[in-house]
Amino acid sequence: LPMELQVDVVLRVSRLKEVPLELLQDIEDLLGSPADRHGEVHHAETDGSQMVADTVNQLSTEAREALMAAVSRKDEDVAAEISKQMFSFDMLCSADSRGIQNLLKEVERKDLALSLKAADEETSTVFFGNMSERAAGYLKDDMEAMGPVRLKEVEEAQGNVVQTAKTLADAGEIVIPGGGEEDELVF
């Protein structure tokens, strides 16, 4: 599609919050799938910006950058939301050990502790597995000593870690598999 049309599609899909079930049923009928009956429910919730982010992550680096730059020119808020969802903290667990170790050297300990406080088990295991047993123990102690923390603080810390990962990726010090032309997502 021409870039202008790509941007229009991205903007429209990213703003989706719910999809009429009748539309989903029509799509299922077209694809040959049996339609589910949902009683009185008339819409399905969705996160359009996450759907766009997942799709854009599959593009080559060049295509991804061109599309996001064009979207940013049309609507900076939408572009920022898509970018935020394209590069999540949990994606970092798919990096190679060397990349994680490079990231661990650059990230502030407090940000890492806050980030891992709300991370899933797989992500935590990857990070702790790339640390010495002693360092992992200290970090776990730090996390325990924090007690309950606000989700906003965790998200901010995860954003800081992701930003550091983006900087390292630009320097070629971390690679995240998962998309693009070269079967790697580098950010």
Residue frames relative to the residue before (quaternion, step in Angstrom):
aa qw qx qy qz dx dy dz
L 1.0000 0.0000 0.0000 0.0000 0.00 0.00 0.00
P 0.5550 -0.5800 0.4590 0.3807 3.57 -1.12 0.53
M 0.6576 -0.5503 0.3422 0.3843 3.59 -1.10 0.71
E 0.6397 0.5389 -0.3371 0.4322 3.60 0.92 -0.85
L 0.6748 0.4741 -0.2866 0.4875 3.58 1.00 -0.82
Q 0.6003 0.5502 -0.3551 0.4592 3.61 1.06 -0.70
V 0.6601 0.5047 -0.3028 0.4667 3.56 0.92 -0.93
D 0.6390 0.5258 -0.3259 0.4571 3.58 0.96 -0.84
V 0.6568 0.5020 -0.3062 0.4721 3.59 0.93 -0.88
V 0.6482 0.5179 -0.3166 0.4598 3.59 0.91 -0.92
L 0.6739 0.4946 -0.3036 0.4572 3.59 0.86 -0.91
R 0.6726 0.4955 -0.3046 0.4575 3.59 0.91 -0.85
V 0.6924 0.4685 -0.2887 0.4666 3.59 0.82 -0.96
S 0.6545 0.5333 -0.3278 0.4240 3.60 0.94 -0.82
R 0.6807 0.4819 -0.2873 0.4710 3.59 1.15 -0.50
L 0.4630 0.6825 -0.4491 0.3436 3.59 1.27 -0.07
K 0.0742 -0.7821 0.6178 0.0336 3.54 -0.97 0.89
E 0.7863 0.0068 -0.0193 0.6175 3.56 1.20 -0.46
V 0.2325 -0.7579 0.5990 0.1131 3.54 -1.19 0.66
P 0.4730 -0.6660 0.4837 0.3141 3.61 -0.82 0.90
L 0.4958 -0.6768 0.4565 0.2960 3.59 -0.86 0.95
E 0.5720 0.5835 -0.3848 0.4293 3.58 1.14 -0.56
L 0.6362 0.5172 -0.3181 0.4760 3.58 1.06 -0.76
L 0.6464 0.5053 -0.3167 0.4760 3.58 0.97 -0.85
Q 0.6372 0.5225 -0.3221 0.4660 3.57 1.03 -0.81
D 0.6375 0.5174 -0.3265 0.4684 3.60 0.97 -0.81
I 0.6489 0.5071 -0.3153 0.4716 3.59 0.98 -0.83
E 0.6445 0.5112 -0.3194 0.4705 3.59 0.95 -0.86
D 0.6421 0.5203 -0.3203 0.4629 3.58 0.98 -0.84
L 0.6605 0.5054 -0.3052 0.4638 3.58 0.97 -0.85
L 0.7111 0.4391 -0.2495 0.4892 3.55 1.06 -0.77
G 0.5351 -0.6605 0.3873 0.3570 3.56 1.27 -0.09
S 0.5082 0.6335 -0.4356 0.3882 3.60 1.21 0.23
P 0.4926 -0.6322 0.4857 0.3491 3.58 -1.03 0.61
A 0.4132 -0.7185 0.5057 0.2395 3.55 -0.93 0.89
D 0.3861 -0.6951 0.5569 0.2401 3.55 -1.02 0.84
R 0.3277 -0.7080 0.5855 0.2205 3.54 -1.15 0.62
H 0.1362 -0.8303 0.5398 0.0250 3.55 -0.71 1.10
G 0.5409 -0.6517 0.4040 0.3456 3.60 1.10 0.51
E 0.8464 -0.1740 0.1528 0.4795 3.53 -0.89 -1.01
V 0.5135 0.6451 -0.4282 0.3699 3.61 1.22 -0.19
H 0.1448 -0.8285 0.5390 0.0467 3.56 -0.81 1.00
H 0.7675 0.2286 -0.1459 0.5809 3.59 1.28 -0.12
A 0.2449 -0.7223 0.6227 0.1747 3.55 -1.26 0.54
E 0.4151 -0.7029 0.5164 0.2590 3.57 -0.89 0.91
T 0.0257 0.7846 -0.6184 0.0369 3.52 -1.13 0.70
D 0.2905 -0.7118 0.6017 0.2166 3.54 -1.26 0.25
G 0.2927 -0.8129 0.4833 0.1412 3.52 -0.02 1.35
S 0.6629 0.5018 -0.3281 0.4484 3.59 0.92 -0.80
Q 0.6317 0.5088 -0.3424 0.4742 3.63 1.07 -0.60
M 0.6209 0.5295 -0.3421 0.4659 3.59 1.04 -0.73
V 0.6509 0.4995 -0.3096 0.4806 3.57 0.98 -0.86
A 0.6477 0.5270 -0.3234 0.4451 3.60 0.89 -0.91
D 0.6514 0.5129 -0.3159 0.4613 3.59 0.93 -0.87
T 0.6716 0.4903 -0.2890 0.4744 3.57 1.00 -0.83
V 0.6698 0.5034 -0.3002 0.4558 3.59 0.88 -0.94
N 0.6018 0.5715 -0.3529 0.4320 3.59 1.10 -0.65
Q 0.6577 0.5196 -0.3087 0.4496 3.59 1.16 -0.47
L 0.5545 0.6157 -0.3873 0.4042 3.59 1.27 -0.19
S 0.5933 -0.5228 0.4516 0.4132 3.54 -1.26 0.29
T 0.6698 -0.5064 0.3517 0.4138 3.57 -1.17 0.47
E 0.6665 0.5135 -0.2989 0.4503 3.57 0.90 -0.94
A 0.6830 0.4759 -0.2858 0.4746 3.59 0.88 -0.95
R 0.6298 0.5410 -0.3246 0.4531 3.57 1.01 -0.85
E 0.6899 0.4816 -0.2861 0.4584 3.58 0.83 -0.97
A 0.6474 0.5161 -0.3214 0.4597 3.59 0.97 -0.81
L 0.6733 0.4929 -0.2985 0.4633 3.58 0.90 -0.92
M 0.6882 0.4773 -0.2973 0.4585 3.59 0.83 -0.91
A 0.6146 0.5264 -0.3518 0.4705 3.61 1.07 -0.62
A 0.6618 0.4962 -0.3029 0.4734 3.59 0.98 -0.83
V 0.6375 0.5085 -0.3258 0.4783 3.60 0.99 -0.79
S 0.6414 0.5414 -0.3156 0.4425 3.57 0.98 -0.85
R 0.6357 0.5249 -0.3275 0.4616 3.58 1.03 -0.74
K 0.6949 0.4621 -0.2679 0.4815 3.60 1.08 -0.71
D 0.7999 -0.0817 0.1121 0.5839 3.59 0.92 -0.94
E 0.2908 -0.8057 0.4954 0.1447 3.57 -0.14 1.33
D 0.6365 0.5431 -0.3357 0.4327 3.60 1.02 -0.76
V 0.6543 0.4933 -0.3088 0.4828 3.58 0.95 -0.87
A 0.6502 0.5166 -0.3180 0.4573 3.59 0.91 -0.88
A 0.6516 0.5087 -0.3179 0.4643 3.61 0.97 -0.81
E 0.6586 0.5050 -0.3121 0.4625 3.59 0.95 -0.82
I 0.6463 0.5033 -0.3186 0.4769 3.59 0.97 -0.83
S 0.6520 0.5182 -0.3147 0.4554 3.60 0.90 -0.91
K 0.6350 0.5362 -0.3256 0.4509 3.56 0.97 -0.85
Q 0.7289 0.4229 -0.2402 0.4819 3.57 0.95 -0.84
M 0.5632 0.5976 -0.3881 0.4184 3.59 1.19 -0.38
F 0.7989 0.2282 -0.0840 0.5501 3.53 0.96 -0.87
S 0.0321 0.8281 -0.5556 0.0666 3.55 0.19 1.26
F 0.6583 -0.5162 0.3859 0.3890 3.52 -1.25 0.47
D 0.6658 0.5274 -0.3059 0.4302 3.59 0.92 -0.89
M 0.5717 0.5906 -0.3841 0.4205 3.61 1.16 -0.44
L 0.5742 0.6262 -0.3740 0.3718 3.57 1.13 -0.57
C 0.5946 0.5967 -0.3742 0.3878 3.61 1.11 -0.55
S 0.6443 0.5144 -0.3405 0.4521 3.62 1.20 -0.23
A 0.4628 0.6629 -0.4555 0.3727 3.59 1.27 0.10
D 0.5525 -0.5901 0.4600 0.3673 3.56 -1.20 0.42
S 0.6985 -0.4959 0.3232 0.4022 3.56 -1.26 0.46
R 0.6456 0.5278 -0.3296 0.4427 3.56 0.93 -0.85
G 0.6541 0.5126 -0.3058 0.4647 3.58 0.99 -0.83
I 0.6422 0.5100 -0.3201 0.4744 3.58 0.97 -0.86
Q 0.6569 0.5088 -0.3137 0.4594 3.58 0.95 -0.85
N 0.6241 0.5163 -0.3357 0.4809 3.59 1.04 -0.72
L 0.6472 0.5157 -0.3118 0.4667 3.56 1.00 -0.83
L 0.6461 0.5374 -0.3194 0.4380 3.59 0.93 -0.89
K 0.6303 0.5445 -0.3302 0.4442 3.60 1.10 -0.67
E 0.7520 0.4342 -0.1966 0.4553 3.55 1.09 -0.81
V 0.6481 0.5456 -0.3133 0.4291 3.58 1.15 -0.59
E 0.4836 -0.6369 0.5114 0.3146 3.55 -1.09 0.74
R 0.5778 -0.6311 0.4071 0.3197 3.54 -0.99 0.93
K 0.6441 0.5231 -0.3259 0.4530 3.60 0.97 -0.82
D 0.6462 0.5110 -0.3186 0.4687 3.60 0.97 -0.85
L 0.6524 0.5108 -0.3152 0.4628 3.57 0.97 -0.85
A 0.6592 0.5096 -0.3120 0.4565 3.59 0.90 -0.89
L 0.6633 0.4881 -0.3028 0.4796 3.59 0.92 -0.88
S 0.6519 0.5332 -0.3112 0.4403 3.58 0.95 -0.90
L 0.7187 0.4459 -0.2548 0.4688 3.56 0.87 -0.92
K 0.4999 0.6642 -0.4186 0.3657 3.58 1.22 -0.38
A 0.7910 0.2600 -0.1326 0.5377 3.60 1.00 -0.78
A 0.4523 0.7023 -0.4460 0.3213 3.60 1.25 0.13
D 0.5345 -0.5995 0.4722 0.3632 3.56 -1.20 0.47
E 0.7079 -0.4930 0.3064 0.4024 3.55 -1.28 0.39
E 0.6320 0.5470 -0.3349 0.4350 3.60 0.98 -0.82
T 0.6733 0.4916 -0.2924 0.4684 3.57 0.91 -0.95
S 0.6470 0.5158 -0.3175 0.4632 3.58 0.92 -0.89
T 0.6494 0.5290 -0.3148 0.4465 3.58 0.92 -0.92
V 0.6463 0.5169 -0.3233 0.4589 3.59 0.95 -0.83
F 0.6877 0.4747 -0.2957 0.4629 3.58 0.84 -0.92
F 0.6896 0.4680 -0.2930 0.4686 3.60 0.81 -0.95
G 0.6395 0.5453 -0.3175 0.4392 3.59 1.10 -0.67
N 0.7016 0.4279 -0.2589 0.5076 3.57 1.24 -0.38
M 0.6106 0.4930 -0.3526 0.5098 3.55 1.29 0.39
S 0.5669 -0.5374 0.4671 0.4142 3.54 -1.22 0.33
E 0.6446 -0.5308 0.3797 0.3981 3.56 -1.20 0.53
R 0.6506 0.5299 -0.3022 0.4524 3.54 1.01 -0.85
A 0.6725 0.4882 -0.2930 0.4729 3.59 0.88 -0.96
A 0.6330 0.5227 -0.3266 0.4683 3.59 1.01 -0.82
G 0.6419 0.5274 -0.3189 0.4562 3.58 0.98 -0.81
Y 0.6547 0.5054 -0.3090 0.4694 3.57 0.94 -0.88
L 0.6640 0.5046 -0.3072 0.4583 3.57 0.94 -0.88
K 0.6356 0.5138 -0.3259 0.4752 3.59 0.99 -0.79
D 0.6283 0.5237 -0.3294 0.4717 3.59 1.03 -0.77
D 0.6310 0.5320 -0.3202 0.4651 3.59 1.01 -0.88
M 0.6652 0.5104 -0.3007 0.4545 3.56 0.93 -0.94
E 0.6529 0.5123 -0.3074 0.4656 3.57 0.98 -0.85
A 0.6687 0.5190 -0.2931 0.4445 3.56 0.97 -0.90
M 0.5770 0.6067 -0.3713 0.4013 3.60 1.18 -0.51
G 0.2476 -0.7577 0.5561 0.2352 3.56 1.01 -0.76
P 0.7686 -0.3064 0.2338 0.5105 3.59 -1.15 -0.46
V 0.0911 -0.7868 0.6093 0.0375 3.57 -1.04 0.80
R 0.5595 -0.6018 0.4533 0.3455 3.55 -1.19 0.52
L 0.5696 -0.6077 0.4413 0.3340 3.53 -1.06 0.82
K 0.6082 0.5681 -0.3491 0.4307 3.59 1.03 -0.75
E 0.6479 0.5136 -0.3108 0.4690 3.59 1.02 -0.82
V 0.6398 0.5211 -0.3157 0.4684 3.58 1.01 -0.86
E 0.6729 0.5000 -0.2997 0.4553 3.58 0.87 -0.94
E 0.6349 0.5202 -0.3264 0.4688 3.58 1.03 -0.75
A 0.6599 0.4982 -0.3030 0.4738 3.58 0.95 -0.89
Q 0.6446 0.5057 -0.3213 0.4748 3.60 0.95 -0.82
G 0.6229 0.5354 -0.3329 0.4633 3.58 1.05 -0.73
N 0.6379 0.5203 -0.3203 0.4688 3.58 1.03 -0.79
V 0.6525 0.5034 -0.3134 0.4718 3.59 0.98 -0.85
V 0.6533 0.5062 -0.3115 0.4690 3.59 0.94 -0.88
Q 0.6376 0.5243 -0.3288 0.4587 3.60 0.98 -0.80
T 0.6326 0.5109 -0.3218 0.4850 3.58 1.02 -0.78
A 0.6383 0.5228 -0.3235 0.4632 3.59 1.02 -0.81
K 0.6277 0.5297 -0.3348 0.4619 3.60 1.02 -0.77
T 0.6449 0.5191 -0.3114 0.4666 3.58 0.98 -0.87
L 0.6649 0.4919 -0.2949 0.4786 3.57 0.97 -0.88
A 0.6290 0.5331 -0.3378 0.4540 3.59 1.02 -0.73
D 0.6286 0.5317 -0.3297 0.4619 3.57 1.03 -0.80
A 0.6972 0.4337 -0.2540 0.5112 3.57 1.16 -0.65
G 0.5109 -0.6767 0.3995 0.3485 3.59 1.29 0.02
E 0.5170 0.6776 -0.3897 0.3490 3.58 1.22 0.39
I 0.7654 0.1545 -0.1422 0.6083 3.59 1.29 0.04
V 0.0702 -0.7744 0.6287 0.0104 3.55 -1.06 0.87
I 0.1610 -0.7822 0.5975 0.0726 3.54 -0.90 0.97
P 0.3297 -0.7453 0.5390 0.2128 3.65 -0.51 1.10
G 0.5045 0.7037 -0.4359 0.2456 3.56 -1.15 0.44
G 0.8464 -0.0403 0.0130 0.5309 3.61 1.01 0.08
G 0.6665 0.5285 -0.3732 0.3704 3.46 -1.36 -0.04
E 0.7641 -0.4197 0.2904 0.3944 3.45 -1.43 0.23
E 0.7591 0.3659 -0.1884 0.5043 3.55 0.94 -0.93
D 0.4865 -0.6679 0.4128 0.3833 3.59 1.30 0.28
E 0.6569 0.4289 -0.3395 0.5188 3.56 1.08 0.65
L 0.2241 -0.7320 0.6261 0.1483 3.52 -1.08 0.75
V 0.0314 -0.7920 0.6093 -0.0209 3.53 -0.51 1.18
F 0.0655 0.8078 -0.5852 0.0280 3.57 -0.80 0.94
